[in-house]
Protein backbone atom coordinates (compact mmCIF):
# COMPACT_ATOMS: atom_id res chain seq x y z
CA UNK A 1 0.00 0.00 0.00
CA UNK A 2 1.14 3.56 -0.64
CA UNK A 3 0.27 6.83 1.07
CA UNK A 4 1.65 10.31 0.65
CA UNK A 5 1.40 13.87 -0.53
CA UNK A 6 3.22 15.54 -3.43
CA UNK A 7 2.04 19.14 -3.16
CA UNK A 8 5.38 20.96 -3.27
CA UNK A 9 5.19 24.54 -1.93
CA UNK A 10 7.28 26.26 -4.58
CA UNK A 11 8.95 25.77 -7.92
CA UNK A 12 12.59 24.83 -7.90
CA UNK A 13 15.00 22.02 -7.30
CA UNK A 14 14.42 19.63 -4.43
CA UNK A 15 16.58 16.94 -2.90
CA UNK A 16 15.13 13.44 -2.86
CA UNK A 17 15.91 10.94 -0.11
CA UNK A 18 14.88 7.29 -0.16
CA UNK A 19 14.89 5.11 2.93
CA UNK A 20 13.91 1.53 3.68
CA UNK A 21 13.25 0.91 7.38
CA UNK A 22 11.72 -1.88 9.40
CA UNK A 23 8.77 -1.16 11.63
CA UNK A 24 9.06 -0.94 15.41
CA UNK A 25 9.02 -4.09 17.54
CA UNK A 26 6.43 -2.36 19.75
CA UNK A 27 4.23 0.04 17.77
CA UNK A 28 3.40 3.24 19.71
CA UNK A 29 -0.19 4.52 19.60
CA UNK A 30 -0.46 7.43 17.19
CA UNK A 31 2.39 6.28 14.97
CA UNK A 32 6.16 5.94 14.88
CA UNK A 33 8.76 8.47 13.75
CA UNK A 34 11.48 8.18 11.12
CA UNK A 35 14.21 10.80 10.76
CA UNK A 36 15.49 11.55 7.24
CA UNK A 37 19.00 12.89 8.00
CA UNK A 38 19.82 13.93 4.40
CA UNK A 39 17.14 16.63 4.52
CA UNK A 40 16.72 19.64 6.81
CA UNK A 41 13.11 20.22 5.81
CA UNK A 42 10.66 17.81 4.16
CA UNK A 43 8.01 19.25 1.84
CA UNK A 44 6.47 16.04 0.50
CA UNK A 45 6.73 12.37 1.37
CA UNK A 46 5.45 9.05 0.05
CA UNK A 47 5.41 5.90 2.19
CA UNK A 48 4.68 2.31 1.21
CA UNK A 49 5.02 -0.92 3.11
CA UNK A 50 5.06 -4.66 2.71
CA UNK A 51 2.32 -7.02 3.88
CA UNK A 52 -1.33 -6.09 4.47
CA UNK A 53 -0.84 -2.73 6.20
CA UNK A 54 -1.60 0.83 5.12
CA UNK A 55 0.90 3.52 6.21
CA UNK A 56 -0.44 7.05 6.67
CA UNK A 57 1.78 10.09 7.05
CA UNK A 58 0.22 11.97 9.96
CA UNK A 59 2.83 14.69 10.40
CA UNK A 60 6.14 16.02 9.20
CA UNK A 61 8.29 18.20 11.44
CA UNK A 62 11.47 19.47 9.79
CA UNK A 63 13.09 16.16 8.73
CA UNK A 64 11.05 13.74 10.86
CA UNK A 65 8.10 11.82 9.40
CA UNK A 66 5.43 10.36 11.70
CA UNK A 67 3.78 7.24 10.25
CA UNK A 68 0.48 5.86 11.52
CA UNK A 69 -0.15 2.26 10.45
CA UNK A 70 -3.62 0.91 9.68
CA UNK A 71 -4.68 -2.71 9.21
CA UNK A 72 -6.95 -4.12 6.51
CA UNK A 73 -10.08 -2.96 8.37
CA UNK A 74 -8.86 0.66 8.29
CA UNK A 75 -8.19 0.79 12.02
CA UNK A 76 -4.89 1.80 13.54
CA UNK A 77 -2.89 -1.24 14.59
CA UNK A 78 -2.90 -1.87 18.31
CA UNK A 79 -0.30 -0.27 20.53
CA UNK A 80 2.48 -2.78 21.18
CA UNK A 81 2.03 -4.62 17.85
CA UNK A 82 5.30 -6.07 16.56
CA UNK A 83 5.90 -4.57 13.11
CA UNK A 84 9.61 -5.46 12.99
CA UNK A 85 8.96 -7.86 10.12
CA UNK A 86 7.37 -5.12 7.99
CA UNK A 87 9.46 -3.01 5.61
CA UNK A 88 8.52 0.64 5.12
CA UNK A 89 9.78 2.45 2.00
CA UNK A 90 10.00 6.22 2.33
CA UNK A 91 10.66 8.74 -0.44
CA UNK A 92 10.97 12.30 0.83
CA UNK A 93 11.34 15.57 -1.11
CA UNK A 94 12.85 18.62 0.53
CA UNK A 95 15.96 20.66 1.13
C-alpha positions as CSV (number, residue, x, y, z in Angstrom):
1,X,0.0,0.0,0.0
2,X,1.1,3.6,-0.6
3,X,0.3,6.8,1.1
4,X,1.6,10.3,0.7
5,X,1.4,13.9,-0.5
6,X,3.2,15.5,-3.4
7,X,2.0,19.1,-3.2
8,X,5.4,21.0,-3.3
9,X,5.2,24.5,-1.9
10,X,7.3,26.3,-4.6
11,X,8.9,25.8,-7.9
12,X,12.6,24.8,-7.9
13,X,15.0,22.0,-7.3
14,X,14.4,19.6,-4.4
15,X,16.6,16.9,-2.9
16,X,15.1,13.4,-2.9
17,X,15.9,10.9,-0.1
18,X,14.9,7.3,-0.2
19,X,14.9,5.1,2.9
20,X,13.9,1.5,3.7
21,X,13.3,0.9,7.4
22,X,11.7,-1.9,9.4
23,X,8.8,-1.2,11.6
24,X,9.1,-0.9,15.4
25,X,9.0,-4.1,17.5
26,X,6.4,-2.4,19.7
27,X,4.2,0.0,17.8
28,X,3.4,3.2,19.7
29,X,-0.2,4.5,19.6
30,X,-0.5,7.4,17.2
31,X,2.4,6.3,15.0
32,X,6.2,5.9,14.9
33,X,8.8,8.5,13.8
34,X,11.5,8.2,11.1
35,X,14.2,10.8,10.8
36,X,15.5,11.5,7.2
37,X,19.0,12.9,8.0
38,X,19.8,13.9,4.4
39,X,17.1,16.6,4.5
40,X,16.7,19.6,6.8
41,X,13.1,20.2,5.8
42,X,10.7,17.8,4.2
43,X,8.0,19.2,1.8
44,X,6.5,16.0,0.5
45,X,6.7,12.4,1.4
46,X,5.5,9.1,0.1
47,X,5.4,5.9,2.2
48,X,4.7,2.3,1.2
49,X,5.0,-0.9,3.1
50,X,5.1,-4.7,2.7
51,X,2.3,-7.0,3.9
52,X,-1.3,-6.1,4.5
53,X,-0.8,-2.7,6.2
54,X,-1.6,0.8,5.1
55,X,0.9,3.5,6.2
56,X,-0.4,7.0,6.7
57,X,1.8,10.1,7.0
58,X,0.2,12.0,10.0
59,X,2.8,14.7,10.4
60,X,6.1,16.0,9.2
61,X,8.3,18.2,11.4
62,X,11.5,19.5,9.8
63,X,13.1,16.2,8.7
64,X,11.0,13.7,10.9
65,X,8.1,11.8,9.4
66,X,5.4,10.4,11.7
67,X,3.8,7.2,10.2
68,X,0.5,5.9,11.5
69,X,-0.2,2.3,10.5
70,X,-3.6,0.9,9.7
71,X,-4.7,-2.7,9.2
72,X,-6.9,-4.1,6.5
73,X,-10.1,-3.0,8.4
74,X,-8.9,0.7,8.3
75,X,-8.2,0.8,12.0
76,X,-4.9,1.8,13.5
77,X,-2.9,-1.2,14.6
78,X,-2.9,-1.9,18.3
79,X,-0.3,-0.3,20.5
80,X,2.5,-2.8,21.2
81,X,2.0,-4.6,17.9
82,X,5.3,-6.1,16.6
83,X,5.9,-4.6,13.1
84,X,9.6,-5.5,13.0
85,X,9.0,-7.9,10.1
86,X,7.4,-5.1,8.0
87,X,9.5,-3.0,5.6
88,X,8.5,0.6,5.1
89,X,9.8,2.5,2.0
90,X,10.0,6.2,2.3
91,X,10.7,8.7,-0.4
92,X,11.0,12.3,0.8
93,X,11.3,15.6,-1.1
94,X,12.9,18.6,0.5
95,X,16.0,20.7,1.1
